[in-house]
Amino acid sequence: MDNLKTIRLGVIGAGRIGKIHAENLATRIPGASVSAIADPILSAAQETAERLHIPVACADYHQILDDADIDAVAICSSTDTHARLIVEAARTGKHIFCEKPIAYDLAKIDEALAAVEKAGVKLQIGFNRRFDPNFRRVRQMVRDGKIGDVHILRITSRDPAPPPIEYVKVSGGIFFDMTIHDFDMARYLSGDEVEEVYVAGGVRVDPRIGEAGDIDTAVVTLIFKGGAIGTIDNSRKAVYGYDQRVEVFGSEGMVTAFNNTPDSHVYSNAEGVHSAKPLYFFLERYMDSFIAEMKEFVESVQKDSPPPVTGADGRIPVMIAMAATRSYMEKRPVKLSEI
Ligand SMILES: NC(=O)c1ccc[n+]([C@@H]2O[C@H](COP(=O)([O-])OP(=O)(O)OC[C@H]3O[C@@H](n4cnc5c(N)ncnc54)[C@H](O)[C@@H]3O)[C@@H](O)[C@H]2O)c1
């Protein structure tokens, strides 16, 4: 480990997730350093740079791409910029970590993946839940055959509160914004590919979400190529907090991962038996996974090994989101081969 080169990164986008990745790369990832951070909202880049002692804060990401001393970029800007930034970063020979989703459109994704292939750089997509210790354990048990043939996979994924309506309007819809993580988990946990999707969805949380053209409640049924059946249930509002549970059931047994809580106390009194609510939201619940995914990205650059979440892993959940959107609109099962 000591002989490995330090990887110098530029962070593009200093919003919610950009700040997290910048902090992890600057302070928690061995073998990584952050040389620059860019955001058109210059004050956001400057505040993060100052706090983390990052030497350069700039408004224009080209300053990062033009810096020959920077080895890799972390693309943390809004989704509509990802595909273009991947193409430009690949052309300058930078390795790329890019937040999910790559784009809402397969042609743009394919253009980005072709640029990566041509440049021979690494691309890792930010499906951080694969790095969560609970879900890794579930995956390991399925891979080791402990569950036998997988028959049923269940994912519960409910947010503690809906995002602002302005965010909903540009989010691409619940399947691209929220369920995309669950589509990735379905592939990761089962080790199988989704063949068909059927959705029942509605607006149960906030009518303004419906007026913005989206839904806030959904049950997605997945049929896998190997025959297993999966369900994902989503809500934009669980009053008891961020609800993130999975279960895989098969011919040899079942494995379940429950919510993480800040502590494990259980208090009993005349009113009932009480315990802590789940960790509030993704920043709290998935902090370990954000660190682990970056650690593995940096290692894949240092060791010239394949990144653990590939461009193809970024593309397929977008196809599943497209099938889910069509299924909801047309009220019928949709095969991925139709996309
Ligand atoms: N993996 C996860 O759990 C997770 C969590 C949150 C967000 N995300 C993804 O991360 C991305 C950003 O989300 P967010 O919540 O941080 O959004 P945000 O709105 O808080 O931040 C986005 C930032 O990108 C900046 N930006 C826009 N265009 C830019 C450009 N050309 N160059 C540099 N910066 C630019 C904006 O000014 C803004 O500061 C989205 O694609 C989202 O889907 C992933």
The ligand as an SDF file (V2000), in Angstrom:
LIG
                    3D

 44 48  0  0  0  0  0  0  0  0999 V2000
  -25.5250    8.2990   -4.3190 N   0  0  0  0  0  0  0  0  0  0  0  0
  -26.3990    8.9790   -3.6120 C   0  0  0  0  0  0  0  0  0  0  0  0
  -26.9290    8.5040   -2.6110 O   0  0  0  0  0  0  0  0  0  0  0  0
  -26.7370   10.3750   -4.0130 C   0  0  0  0  0  0  0  0  0  0  0  0
  -27.2760   11.2490   -3.0670 C   0  0  0  0  0  0  0  0  0  0  0  0
  -27.5770   12.5480   -3.4710 C   0  0  0  0  0  0  0  0  0  0  0  0
  -27.3660   12.9540   -4.7750 C   0  0  0  0  0  0  0  0  0  0  0  0
  -26.8660   12.0680   -5.6700 N   0  0  0  0  0  0  0  0  0  0  0  0
  -26.6400   12.4870   -7.0730 C   0  0  0  0  0  0  0  0  0  0  0  0
  -25.6250   13.4750   -7.0740 O   0  0  0  0  0  0  0  0  0  0  0  0
  -25.9340   14.4920   -8.0260 C   0  0  0  0  0  0  0  0  0  0  0  0
  -25.9660   15.8360   -7.3010 C   0  0  0  0  0  0  0  0  0  0  0  0
  -26.9860   15.8070   -6.3290 O   0  0  0  0  0  0  0  0  0  0  0  0
  -27.0160   16.8250   -5.0850 P   0  0  0  0  0  0  0  0  0  0  0  0
  -28.1170   16.3490   -4.2120 O   0  0  0  0  0  0  0  0  0  0  0  0
  -25.6520   17.0180   -4.5320 O   0  0  0  0  0  0  0  0  0  0  0  0
  -27.4870   18.1580   -5.8400 O   0  0  0  0  0  0  0  0  0  0  0  0
  -27.2230   19.6600   -5.4330 P   0  0  0  0  0  0  0  0  0  0  0  0
  -28.2120   20.4390   -6.2100 O   0  0  0  0  0  0  0  0  0  0  0  0
  -27.1440   19.8270   -3.9550 O   0  0  0  0  0  0  0  0  0  0  0  0
  -25.7320   19.9640   -5.9920 O   0  0  0  0  0  0  0  0  0  0  0  0
  -25.4090   19.9590   -7.3530 C   0  0  0  0  0  0  0  0  0  0  0  0
  -24.3120   21.0120   -7.5410 C   0  0  0  0  0  0  0  0  0  0  0  0
  -23.7840   20.8800   -8.8640 O   0  0  0  0  0  0  0  0  0  0  0  0
  -23.4590   22.1790   -9.3000 C   0  0  0  0  0  0  0  0  0  0  0  0
  -23.2730   22.1970  -10.7500 N   0  0  0  0  0  0  0  0  0  0  0  0
  -24.2060   22.2640  -11.7390 C   0  0  0  0  0  0  0  0  0  0  0  0
  -23.5980   22.2950  -12.9380 N   0  0  0  0  0  0  0  0  0  0  0  0
  -22.2470   22.2430  -12.7080 C   0  0  0  0  0  0  0  0  0  0  0  0
  -21.1100   22.2280  -13.5440 C   0  0  0  0  0  0  0  0  0  0  0  0
  -21.2120   22.3110  -14.8640 N   0  0  0  0  0  0  0  0  0  0  0  0
  -19.8860   22.1720  -12.9560 N   0  0  0  0  0  0  0  0  0  0  0  0
  -19.7570   22.0980  -11.6220 C   0  0  0  0  0  0  0  0  0  0  0  0
  -20.8220   22.0890  -10.7710 N   0  0  0  0  0  0  0  0  0  0  0  0
  -22.0460   22.1590  -11.3220 C   0  0  0  0  0  0  0  0  0  0  0  0
  -24.6120   23.0270   -8.8020 C   0  0  0  0  0  0  0  0  0  0  0  0
  -24.2860   24.4060   -8.8030 O   0  0  0  0  0  0  0  0  0  0  0  0
  -24.8110   22.4530   -7.3920 C   0  0  0  0  0  0  0  0  0  0  0  0
  -24.0360   23.1440   -6.4240 O   0  0  0  0  0  0  0  0  0  0  0  0
  -27.2460   14.0930   -8.6800 C   0  0  0  0  0  0  0  0  0  0  0  0
  -26.9640   13.4450   -9.8920 O   0  0  0  0  0  0  0  0  0  0  0  0
  -27.8770   13.1180   -7.6970 C   0  0  0  0  0  0  0  0  0  0  0  0
  -28.6840   12.1400   -8.3320 O   0  0  0  0  0  0  0  0  0  0  0  0
  -26.5310   10.8070   -5.3170 C   0  0  0  0  0  0  0  0  0  0  0  0
  1  2  1  0
  2  3  2  0
  2  4  1  0
  4  5  1  0
  4 44  2  0
  5  6  2  0
  6  7  1  0
  7  8  2  0
  8  9  1  0
  8 44  1  0
  9 10  1  0
  9 42  1  0
 10 11  1  0
 11 12  1  0
 11 40  1  0
 12 13  1  0
 13 14  1  0
 14 15  2  0
 14 16  1  0
 14 17  1  0
 17 18  1  0
 18 19  2  0
 18 20  1  0
 18 21  1  0
 21 22  1  0
 22 23  1  0
 23 24  1  0
 23 38  1  0
 24 25  1  0
 25 26  1  0
 25 36  1  0
 26 27  1  0
 26 35  1  0
 27 28  2  0
 28 29  1  0
 29 30  1  0
 29 35  2  0
 30 31  1  0
 30 32  2  0
 32 33  1  0
 33 34  2  0
 34 35  1  0
 36 37  1  0
 36 38  1  0
 38 39  1  0
 40 41  1  0
 40 42  1  0
 42 43  1  0
M  CHG  2   8   1  16  -1
M  END
$$$$
